[in-house]
Amino acid sequence: MWKFVVRRLLITFPQLILLSLIIFLMAQAMPGDALTGLVDPNLSFEAKEELREKLGLNAPWHVKYAEWVSGVVQGDFGESFRFKMPVTELLEQRLWNSFLLGVMTLVFTYVIAIPLGIISGRYNDTILDSSITGYTYIGFATPLFIFALIMLFVFGYQLQWFPTSGSVAPGLQPGSMEYILSKFNHLLLPALSMALIQTVSTVQYLRSEIVDTKQREFVITARAKGASESRVYNKHILRNSLLPIAAFFGYEISFLITGTLFVEQIFAYPGMGLLFLESINLRDYSVVNAVVLLFGAAAIFGALLSDIILSIVDPRIRIK
């Protein structure tokens, strides 16, 4: 088990290095630079070049990359030209919001997907199964940003059940019960919007696995020995059918990363996704590099965690 984990970690480090290099080069290839739009357009070319030289924007790419990586290793992502503050402090403000949104979305996803998948697989080819399968087909065909806009319009503006923007109501004392409840209330609608779309793939995979497992020989043997139906499902079918949940955990994290870009923009939720889009528009390369690196690292470690969980759940596939 430990050999497998160490081997996967050794593969992960080169992936992180390659990811950082690609991110840096793509940011450098973007038109303009951090000064674009932030200086007086009437400023002379010589004055602009002097500013770029002072800020190190004219240095060769490999020099800037080495400086950036050395800072990242020490937890220093540089200075934000737009917000006039260290990128690390800026990320700390937004990262917590995105973390809460991601955790809430995953909780809703599994709370909805696992029961629906079990019901659909256990009672396959029934009206109940057809209804759940129809929901998954609609979910596959619906873009997340369209669904989020509908949720915002219906439950935010028409019914006014949820807040339509922000992460907490203004004027509340951090740490108070009103602050916590407001934080939770602001999370519900964007998290549900992502979860109801993210659920469909998990439901489909779990259903297919249950239907397939019901026909295997060890299940037929268990029934022939007189095991109760609940024991057959809980010990034999469900235990083996939950493997896709672990296998697709990394995929769920990747979906969260892409989903937050749309959802945070639509709900004006101050998280990493909204910060990323704002930084691209403002050519704030330091922030763009840091956010994309964190997103990419989360996806890589999500895949690593998925492999580890899968090897624990099913020791038969463990690489020794």
N, C-alpha and C positions, 0 to 999 in steps of 0.2 A: 504493500500500500504506500509506504513512504517513498520507495523507489519511484513509483508512478508519479507521486506529487512532485518530487525533486526533478524528475525528467520533464514534467510539464512546465515547471518554473523555469528551467533552463531554456525551454523553447520560448517562453513568454518574454524574457529580457531582450532578445534580438528583435522581437516584434515591436516592443516599446521603442527601441532605438530607431528602427525603420520608420515607425509611425511619427516620431518627433521630427525626423529629417523631412519626410513628405509634407507634414504640416507646415514646417518652416519655409520650405521652398515654394509651396502653393501660396502662402501668405505674401511672400516676396514678389511673386508673379502677378499679384493683384495690381490693377492700375492705380496710380497715385501713391501716396504714402500718408503717414500719420499727420503730416502738416496740411494735407489737402483739405480745404474748407475751413481750416482753423486760423489761417493767417489772412491778412488784408490782401485781396487780389491785386491791389495797386502797388504792393511792395515790390521793390526791384528784384530782378533775378539774382543779383549778387547777394542781397540781404537774405533771400530764401536759401541760397546755397550755403551761406554762412551759418544759418540756423541748422540746416541738415548736417553740416560738418560738426557743429557743436554737439548735436544730439547723437552723432554716430550713425546717421542714416546713409551716409555715402561710403561706409566701410564695405569691403568685400563680403559676400554672403557667408563664406566659411568662417570668417572672423566673427561676424554677428551671430552665427549659429553656435560657435564654441562658447561665446559669452552667454548666450541665452541658455544653453544646456547646463553650463556651470552654475548659473543662477537657479535653474529649476531644481537641480540636485540639492541645493541649499534651501529650497522653498521660496526662492525669490523669482517671480515671474516678470519682474520689471515694473515700469511705471505706466499708468494709463494716461495717455495724452488728453483724452476727452474728460475723464472724471478727476484728473489732477490728484491722484492718490495711488498708492501701491496696488498692483493687481491682486496680490494675495488678500489684502483687506477687502477689496471689492468682491472677490470670489467668496470669501467667508460670509458676506452679507446675503449673497444670492444662493450659495450652495445649500444652505439649510432649507430654504424654501423648496428647491427642486428635490432635495432628499425626501422631505415630507410628502410632496406630491407623488414621487415615485413609489414610496412605501405604501401610501394610501391606494394608489392605482393597483399595485400588485396584490394587496389584500382584497380589494374588490374583485379583481380578476379571478383569483382562486376561489373566493367564496361563491362567486357566480358560476364559474366554469366547471368546477369539480362536481357539484350536485347535478348540473345539467348534463354533463358528459356521462355520469353514472346512470342517470335515469334514461337517457337516450340509448345507451348501450344495452342496459338490462332489459328494456322494453322496446327493443328495435322492431321496426316494421309495424308500429302502432300509430294511432293518431297523435299520441303524445310525442313520440319520436319524430314524426313528420313535422310537428309544430316547432320543435327545437331545431331540427335540421333546416327548416325554412328560415328561422332566425339567423342561423349561421350563414346561410347563403346571402341573405340581405346584408349582413355585416361584412362579408367578404367584398361585396359589390359597392359598399358605401365608403367614400374617402373620409378619412378622419376629420379633415378640416370642415367638410360639409356637415358632418354629423355634429361636430362641436358647435358650429354656428346655429344649427337647429336647436340644440340643447340650450344654448345661451338665449336664443330668441324666445323659446317656449317657457322655460323654467326661470330665466332671469328677468326678461322684460315683460312677458305677458302675465305669467302667474306670480312673478316676484317672490318666489320661494327662496332664491339664493342670491348672494351678491353677484354683480356682473363684472367686477374688476378688483384688483388689489389682492393682498394676502391677509390683511387684517383691517378692521375698522380704525379710522384715525382717532387719536386722543385716548387710547386705552393704555393702561399701565402694563408693561411687559411682566409676565409672571402671574398676573391676576387671573381669576377664573373667567372673567369677561374676555380677557385677551385670548385665553386658550380656546374658549368656545367660539370666538370670532375667527380665530385661525382655522379651526376645524370646519366651520361653516363655509369659509372661503375655499377650502380644499375640496369640498364634496362634489360640486358640479364639474370642475375640470377633471377630477379623478374618475368620476363616473363616466364622463364622456370618453376618456381613453379606455377605461376598463371594458365598457360594453362593446367596443370594437376589438380590443385585444383578446377578449374572451373567446371569440369564435374559433380561432385556430386550435386553442386548447380543448374546447368542446369536441371538435371534429376528431382530433387525434385520440383523445380519450375514448370517445365512442367507438372508433374503428378498432382500437386495441381491445376493448371489452368484447366486442362482437367476434373478433378473431380468437381471443383467449377462450371464449365459451365453447369453441369447437375443438379445442386441443385434447389430447388423450388423457393428460393428468386430471383434467376437469371431469371428463367422462368417467374415469376410474374412481374419482372421489364420490361422484353421484352413485356409482354402482356399489360402493361400499356402504351406502346408506347415510352419507353425510347430509346434514340439513342444508336447505337452499341458502340460508343466511351464512352458514359456515363456508359453503362453497364460494359464495361471492366475496365474503370478507377476507378469507385466508388464501384462496387460490386465484380467483379471477381479479379482484380489485388490487391485490398486492402486486401482481405482475403487470397489471394495466397502468399503474401509476408511473411506470418508467418514462413514458413520453413527457410527463410533467417535469421530471428532473432533466431530461435530455434537452428540453426547449427552454430551460431557465435562462441560459445565455441569450437566446433569441428574444425572450421577453424583455430583458434589459436593453438590448439593441433597439427594440421597438419603442421602449420608453424614451430613449435618447432622441429618436427622430420625432416621436409624438409630441414631446414637450415643446419642440420648436414651433409647432402649429398652435397647440393648446395655450401655451403661455402668451403667444401673440394675440390670439383671439380673446382670451379672458384678461389681458393686460396683467398677467400674473408675474410679479417680479422675481423670476428665477433665472437659471442658467441659459435656458433657451432664448428668452427675451433679451438677455444681455448679449448673447451671441449675435443675434440679428442686428441689434443696435450698434455693436462694435464693427460689424462688416460695413454697415452704411457709413460709419464715421471713420473708416480706415484705421481703427485702433488696433494695430497688429498685435501688440502685447497681450491684449485681452482675447483677441481671436485665437492666437496660438495657445494660450492657456486653457481656454474653454474647450477647444477641439481636442487638445491633448487629454484633458480629463474625460471627455466623452469617449475617446478612443480607448483610453486605459480602462474605463468602466466596461466597455464591450469585451475587451480582451480578458479581463479578470472575471467577467461574467461567464464567458466560455470555459475558462479554467475551473471556476466553481461548479459549473454544470457537469464537467467531466468527473470531478471529484465526487459530487453527490451521486452521480450515476454509478460510479464504481462502488460506492457504499451501499446503495440500494440493491444492486445486482452484482454480488461478488463474482459471478461466473464470467463477467466480461472484464474483470480487473486485470490490468496489465502488470505482471510481476517482473 
